[in-house]
Amino acid sequence: MPVSHSTLPVLSLLPSLEPEGTQIYPVEREVDRNALLDVAPDRESLLISDQTIEEVRQALKIRIPITTEYVPLFCSY
């Protein structure tokens, strides 16, 4: 025989905390290009250029060329 409750339990959630100020993400630290040169000397020309950090990020993004062939991936467990 099913149990019957006179009142159903209710889950109450606390309101979420508001982010401090109007910025959702923390302020990004200044990028030290000399430190990057130490770990990526092959990118020296890019890092010493007059490009902004955002432009450097765009230049360093990995771009995978779109191929017309379908290459299936197989997993063996």
Summary of the structure (lengths in Angstrom):
residues: 77
radius of gyration: 26.3
end to end distance: 45.7
largest distance: 77.5
contacts: 68
relative contact order: 0.07
helix: 29%
strand: 0%
